[in-house]
Amino acid sequence: MSQIDYTAMSDQHLKQYMLEHRGGEAALKAYLDRRHQRSNSVITNVNDPDFDAKIQAAIRQQMSDNG
């Protein structure tokens, strides 16, 4: 049996794989590693005059990264 390359999977594909193979510890570890590697940087603060625009841009970016 060949090894599965979890790094080649999109986030959505990896999530679906984990749902279909609930006992797969390697898939879960790959997913958690991927989540920990993501930046948790501060996008803006509530007093920023461009708050809405920055939040919307961050949401669009997140959606395109996961698509």
Beta strands, then each sheet from edge to edge (+ up, - down):
end
